[in-house]
Amino acid sequence: MDANAQPVEVTPEGSLEVLSQQEVDRLRRVDEGGQHEILRRCALAVLNVGSRTDDTREILAQHADFDVNILQQDRGVKLALANPPADAFVDGKMIRGIREQLFAVLRDVVYIDSEVTGHFDLDSVDGTTNAVFHILRNAGVLRVGRDPNLVVCWGGHAIGRREYDYTKEVGYQLGLRGMDVCTGCGAGAMKGPMKGAAIAHAKQRVRNGRYIGISEPGIIAAESPNPIVNELVIMPDMEKRLEAFVRVAHAIVIFPGGVGTAEELLFLLGIMMKPENRAIPVPLILTGPPSSADYFETIDRFVGAALGEDARRLYRIAVGDPPGVAHAIRSAMDAVREFRYQHQDAYYYNWRLQLDRDLQAPFDATHEHMAALQLHRQQDAHDLAVDLRRAFSGLVAGNVKEHGIQAIEAHGPFELRGEPEIVRHLDELLGAFVAQGRMRLAAASYEPCYRLVA
């Protein structure tokens, strides 16, 4: 838009129509403790639906003149947007779904700042789990009176057309069987299942289909919410985002992806391998088209070498069979429902899963912290899974997050140290991600943000 154009004023639609003066002041503040920059970045991500890059710093630089301001009026609150991306508008009017997502951002930023920070013990397991619950409840994600039917789908944003079409077909088969979809809300394997499910829901006349997207401020600029998302939630950080996925999931499907997808898989395996969680049903299928068979073989070899056969038994790999995947997930829902009914656990939030504090604690991807990770098997397998998850989280930061990219430019690649066998399989896995173009979106070449040391 023209730099001299007047700000675009946007009103909410049945969501967070009033704010206190204190909330407005904190949203306007740009100093430490203020929420303006978080609101600005998340709002830009929602509006920047046409983005073709996943470099957070590049996106922010391209839209350095974008800003958002709160207009407090007697009739309620408005947002004034300066120089918003044009793709968010049709004939001068903001797309309705984007407007809903924009105010979902405002809702979550305000709620986390005013009702979560300082009100929960975020240094404890129970305090963090309760905070995740309250954020999801405030966002309207937790629905009472529904049988288990929510499938969390993980996978990469940098995937090819064949893999994308496969994710869409799996989503279609899930939707035909009445299941809803939750993803990381971005493009690629996060959009495909939602698109397929939406088409199937239309055919089955499902009028309340749910396409839940869960993000966090550090990743949302690189993975702008896709337009199909009709329930967007912004969690405070990556770890709470991952816990939110696991708590609301009734089953999980993993498509091909890169280091972010590996991080998600390791987070889940780190939970499921704990003895306290072994009896809790969490159906997990890794799937993709026949052309992705080598990808899953590499993932499977890495998991087996690092975490052992017990970890490999926690998932099933199904290649080239969307109807079979959807049928298996639909059948597994009965076991999930029966288990939760017998143990008087909620259908909408998996309270029984026990998480280690190490899985919940936010990981700051610095060179020092990355080099200090314990990548060896002289520890319990689920403890190794925790540090492997952190390693992949750091690689995500080095690839697409602003602070990670800056750290790599200033100090060179992150260094990961581990026992030779793990390093060898890690090198094989990461090398496959690079060769298959899974590290970055639309990158002509990839300069590794890591160095492996045995």
C-alpha positions in Angstrom: 0.0 0.0 0.0 1.0 3.6 -0.4 3.2 4.9 2.4 1.0 8.0 2.6 -2.2 6.0 2.7 -4.5 6.4 5.7 -4.4 3.5 8.2 -7.0 0.8 7.7 -9.4 0.6 10.6 -10.7 -2.9 11.5 -13.4 -3.8 13.9 -13.7 -7.1 15.7 -16.4 -9.7 14.9 -17.8 -11.1 18.1 -14.4 -11.4 19.7 -12.7 -9.2 22.3 -14.7 -6.1 21.6 -13.6 -4.2 24.7 -10.2 -3.7 26.4 -9.3 -2.1 29.7 -7.2 1.1 29.6 -4.3 -0.9 31.2 -4.5 -3.5 28.5 -4.4 -0.8 25.8 -1.5 0.9 27.4 0.6 -2.3 27.4 -0.3 -3.1 23.8 0.9 0.4 22.8 4.2 0.2 24.8 7.3 -0.5 22.8 9.7 -0.7 25.8 10.6 -3.8 27.7 7.4 -5.2 29.3 5.2 -3.8 26.5 3.3 -6.0 24.1 3.4 -3.8 21.0 6.1 -5.7 19.1 4.6 -9.1 19.8 1.2 -7.9 18.6 2.8 -6.2 15.5 4.7 -9.3 14.5 1.8 -11.7 14.9 -0.6 -9.4 13.2 1.8 -9.0 10.3 2.0 -12.8 10.0 -1.7 -13.2 9.8 -2.0 -10.5 7.2 1.0 -11.7 5.1 -0.9 -14.6 3.7 0.8 -14.3 0.3 4.3 -14.6 1.6 6.8 -16.7 -0.4 9.6 -16.7 2.1 10.2 -18.3 5.5 13.0 -16.0 6.6 11.5 -14.1 9.5 14.1 -11.3 9.3 13.4 -10.8 5.6 9.7 -10.7 6.1 10.1 -8.1 8.9 12.4 -6.0 6.7 10.0 -6.2 3.7 7.2 -4.8 5.9 9.2 -2.4 8.1 6.6 0.3 7.6 3.8 -1.9 8.8 2.3 -1.0 12.2 -0.8 -1.7 14.3 -2.4 0.6 16.8 -5.3 0.2 19.2 -8.2 2.6 18.9 -10.1 2.7 22.2 -13.6 4.1 21.7 -16.8 4.2 23.7 -18.3 1.7 21.3 -15.4 -0.7 21.7 -12.0 -1.4 20.3 -10.6 -1.1 16.8 -7.3 -1.8 15.2 -5.7 0.7 12.9 -3.3 -0.9 10.5 -0.6 1.1 8.7 0.6 -0.3 5.4 -0.9 -3.8 5.8 0.0 -6.4 3.1 -2.4 -6.1 0.1 -3.1 -9.9 -0.1 -5.2 -9.6 3.0 -7.9 -7.5 1.1 -10.3 -8.1 -1.7 -11.7 -5.0 -3.4 -10.5 -2.9 -0.5 -12.1 -5.1 2.2 -10.2 -7.4 4.5 -11.0 -11.1 4.0 -13.3 -12.2 6.7 -11.2 -15.2 7.8 -8.1 -13.0 8.1 -10.0 -10.5 10.2 -11.1 -13.3 12.5 -7.4 -14.5 12.8 -6.3 -10.9 13.4 -8.5 -10.6 16.5 -7.6 -14.1 17.6 -4.0 -12.8 17.8 -5.2 -9.8 19.8 -7.2 -12.0 22.1 -4.3 -14.4 22.9 -1.7 -11.6 23.3 -3.9 -9.8 25.8 -4.9 -13.0 27.7 -1.4 -14.3 28.0 -0.1 -11.0 29.2 -2.9 -10.2 31.7 -4.1 -13.6 32.8 -1.2 -16.1 32.4 2.1 -14.3 33.0 2.6 -14.0 36.8 -0.6 -16.0 37.5 0.8 -19.5 36.9 3.9 -21.2 38.2 5.5 -21.6 34.8 8.6 -23.2 36.4 6.5 -26.2 37.4 5.0 -29.1 35.4 1.5 -28.6 36.8 1.6 -24.9 36.5 2.6 -25.0 32.8 0.0 -27.6 31.9 -2.7 -25.5 33.6 -1.5 -22.4 31.7 -1.7 -24.3 28.4 -5.2 -25.4 29.4 -6.4 -21.9 30.3 -5.1 -20.4 27.0 -6.9 -23.1 25.0 -10.1 -22.7 27.0 -10.1 -19.0 26.6 -9.6 -19.4 22.8 -12.7 -21.7 22.7 -10.7 -24.8 21.5 -11.9 -27.1 24.3 -15.4 -28.3 23.5 -17.4 -30.4 25.9 -19.8 -33.1 24.7 -17.8 -34.2 21.6 -16.5 -37.7 21.1 -12.8 -37.9 20.2 -12.3 -36.9 16.6 -9.4 -34.3 16.5 -6.4 -35.4 14.4 -3.2 -33.4 14.8 -1.2 -33.3 11.6 2.5 -32.4 11.6 4.7 -32.0 8.6 6.9 -29.5 6.7 6.1 -26.2 5.0 8.9 -26.7 2.5 7.5 -29.8 0.6 7.0 -30.6 -3.0 3.7 -30.8 -5.0 3.5 -34.6 -4.8 3.8 -34.6 -1.0 1.4 -31.7 -0.7 -1.2 -33.4 -2.8 -0.8 -36.5 -0.6 -1.4 -34.5 2.6 -4.5 -33.1 1.0 -5.8 -36.6 0.1 -5.2 -37.8 3.7 -7.1 -34.8 5.0 -9.9 -35.6 2.6 -10.2 -39.2 3.8 -10.1 -38.0 7.4 -12.9 -35.5 6.7 -15.1 -38.1 4.9 -15.0 -40.0 8.2 -16.1 -36.9 10.2 -12.8 -36.0 11.7 -11.4 -32.5 12.4 -7.9 -31.4 11.8 -5.4 -29.4 13.9 -2.0 -28.3 12.4 0.7 -25.8 12.9 -1.4 -23.5 10.7 1.2 -22.7 8.0 1.6 -23.8 4.4 2.6 -27.2 2.9 1.8 -30.2 5.1 -0.1 -27.9 7.5 -2.4 -26.5 4.9 -3.0 -29.7 2.8 -4.9 -31.8 5.4 -7.1 -28.8 6.2 -7.9 -28.2 2.6 -8.7 -31.9 2.0 -10.8 -32.1 5.1 -12.8 -28.9 4.2 -13.7 -30.5 0.8 -14.8 -33.7 2.5 -16.8 -31.9 5.2 -18.6 -30.1 2.4 -19.5 -33.3 0.7 -20.6 -34.9 4.0 -22.6 -31.7 4.9 -20.5 -31.2 8.0 -21.3 -27.6 8.8 -19.1 -27.2 11.9 -15.8 -28.6 10.7 -12.8 -27.5 12.7 -9.5 -26.5 11.3 -7.4 -25.5 14.3 -4.1 -23.8 13.9 -1.6 -23.5 16.8 1.4 -21.2 16.5 3.7 -19.1 18.6 5.4 -15.6 18.2 8.8 -17.0 17.2 7.6 -19.1 14.3 4.4 -17.4 13.1 6.1 -14.9 10.8 7.9 -17.8 8.9 4.7 -19.9 8.8 1.9 -17.4 8.3 -1.5 -19.0 9.1 -3.2 -20.4 6.0 -6.7 -19.0 5.2 -8.5 -22.3 6.0 -7.7 -22.0 9.7 -11.0 -21.2 11.5 -9.6 -21.4 15.0 -6.3 -19.8 15.5 -4.4 -20.0 18.8 -1.1 -18.2 19.7 0.8 -19.9 22.5 3.6 -18.1 24.4 6.5 -20.2 23.1 7.4 -23.3 21.2 7.3 -25.7 24.1 3.8 -24.7 25.2 2.7 -24.9 21.5 4.0 -28.5 21.4 2.2 -29.4 24.7 -1.0 -27.9 23.4 -0.8 -30.1 20.3 -0.3 -33.2 22.5 -3.0 -32.3 25.0 -5.8 -31.7 22.5 -4.9 -34.6 20.0 -6.9 -37.7 19.9 -4.5 -39.1 17.2 -1.4 -37.7 15.4 -0.4 -38.1 11.7 3.1 -37.0 10.6 3.9 -36.2 7.0 7.3 -35.5 5.5 9.1 -32.4 6.8 12.4 -31.0 8.0 13.9 -30.2 11.3 10.7 -28.8 12.7 8.8 -32.0 12.0 11.7 -34.0 13.6 11.4 -31.8 16.6 7.7 -32.5 16.9 8.2 -36.3 16.6 11.0 -36.3 19.2 8.8 -34.2 21.6 6.0 -36.8 21.4 8.4 -39.8 21.7 10.0 -38.2 24.7 6.5 -38.2 26.3 5.3 -41.6 25.2 8.5 -43.4 26.2 8.0 -42.4 29.9 6.9 -45.4 31.8 3.9 -43.5 33.3 2.6 -42.9 29.8 3.0 -46.3 28.2 -0.6 -47.4 28.7 -2.1 -44.2 27.4 -3.3 -44.6 23.7 -1.9 -42.0 21.4 -2.3 -43.3 17.9 0.6 -42.2 15.7 1.1 -42.8 12.0 3.9 -41.5 9.8 2.8 -41.3 6.2 3.6 -39.9 2.7 3.4 -40.8 -1.0 5.6 -43.7 -2.3 8.2 -41.2 -3.4 8.8 -40.4 0.3 9.6 -44.0 1.3 13.3 -43.2 1.6 12.6 -40.2 3.8 10.7 -42.4 6.4 13.3 -45.1 6.3 15.9 -42.5 7.2 13.8 -41.2 10.0 13.1 -44.7 11.3 16.8 -45.6 11.2 17.6 -42.5 13.2 15.0 -43.2 15.8 16.1 -46.8 16.2 19.8 -45.9 16.5 19.2 -43.1 19.0 16.2 -44.2 21.1 16.0 -48.0 20.4 13.3 -50.4 19.4 10.9 -49.4 22.1 10.6 -46.0 20.4 10.1 -47.5 17.0 7.1 -49.5 18.3 5.3 -46.3 19.3 4.4 -45.4 15.7 3.5 -47.1 12.4 4.7 -46.1 8.9 2.2 -46.3 6.1 3.3 -45.2 2.6 1.0 -44.4 -0.2 -2.3 -45.3 1.5 -4.5 -42.3 2.4 -7.8 -44.4 2.9 -5.9 -46.9 5.0 -4.4 -44.2 7.2 -7.8 -42.5 7.7 -9.5 -45.9 8.5 -6.8 -46.8 11.0 -7.1 -43.4 12.7 -10.9 -43.6 12.8 -10.7 -47.1 14.3 -8.2 -46.0 16.9 -10.6 -43.3 18.1 -12.7 -46.0 19.7 -9.8 -47.1 21.9 -9.0 -43.5 22.8 -12.6 -42.9 23.8 -12.9 -46.1 25.8 -9.6 -45.4 27.7 -10.6 -41.9 28.6 -14.1 -43.0 29.6 -12.7 -45.8 31.8 -10.2 -43.5 33.5 -12.6 -40.5 33.8 -10.3 -38.3 31.7 -11.6 -35.5 29.6 -12.2 -36.1 25.9 -11.1 -32.5 25.1 -7.8 -32.3 27.0 -5.4 -35.2 27.8 -4.6 -34.5 31.5 -3.2 -38.0 32.1 0.0 -37.6 30.0 3.0 -37.0 32.3 5.6 -34.5 30.9 9.1 -33.9 32.2 9.9 -30.4 33.1 12.8 -30.5 30.6 10.2 -30.9 27.8 8.3 -27.8 29.0 11.1 -25.5 29.7 11.7 -23.0 26.9 15.0 -23.7 25.1 17.1 -20.7 24.2 19.0 -21.7 21.1 22.5 -20.1 21.8 25.8 -21.5 20.7 26.6 -22.4 24.3 23.4 -24.2 24.9 23.5 -26.1 21.6 27.1 -27.3 22.3 26.1 -28.4 25.8 23.4 -30.8 24.7 23.9 -34.4 25.9 23.6 -36.4 22.7 24.7 -39.8 24.0 23.0 -43.1 25.1 24.5 -43.2 28.6 21.1 -42.0 29.8 17.4 -43.0 29.7 16.1 -42.9 26.2 13.4 -40.4 26.9 16.0 -38.1 28.4 18.0 -38.4 25.2 14.8 -37.6 23.2 14.5 -34.4 25.2 18.0 -33.1 24.2 17.5 -34.3 20.6 14.3 -32.3 20.5 16.2 -29.3 21.7 18.9 -29.8 19.0 16.3 -29.8 16.3 14.5 -26.8 17.9 17.9 -24.9 17.7 18.2 -25.8 14.0 14.7 -24.4 13.3 15.9 -21.2 15.0 19.1 -21.1 12.9 17.1 -21.6 9.7 14.2 -19.3 10.0 13.9 -17.4 13.3 15.3 -13.9 13.5 17.5 -14.3 16.7 18.8 -17.7 15.4 19.8 -16.3 12.0 21.6 -13.3 13.7 23.4 -15.7 16.1 24.7 -17.8 13.1 25.8 -14.7 11.2 27.7 -13.4 14.3 29.3 -16.6 15.6 29.1 -19.2 12.8 27.2 -22.5 12.7 25.8 -24.1 15.9 28.0 -27.0 17.0 26.3 -30.3 18.0 28.5 -32.8 19.9 27.5 -36.4 20.5 28.7 -40.0 20.5 29.8 -41.2 17.1 26.9 -43.5 16.3 24.3 -40.9 17.0 26.3 -38.2 15.1 26.6 -40.5 12.1 22.8 -41.1 11.9 22.1 -37.4 12.7 24.5 -36.5 9.8 22.6 -38.9 7.5 19.2 -37.4 8.5 20.2 -33.8 8.2 22.0 -34.5 4.9 18.8 -36.0 3.5 16.9 -32.9 4.6 19.3 -30.7 2.8 19.5 -32.8 -0.3 15.6 -33.0 -0.5 15.2 -29.2 0.0 13.5 -29.5 3.4 15.5 -27.0 5.3 14.2 -23.8 3.8 11.3 -22.6 1.5 12.3 -21.7 -2.0 16.0 -21.4 -1.2 18.3 -21.7 -4.2 21.0 -23.1 -2.0 21.3 -24.0 1.7 24.2 -23.0 4.0 24.0 -25.3 7.0 23.5 -23.6 10.3 25.1 -26.5 12.2 28.3 -28.4 12.5 28.4 -32.0 13.8 31.3 -33.2 16.1 31.6 -36.8 17.1 
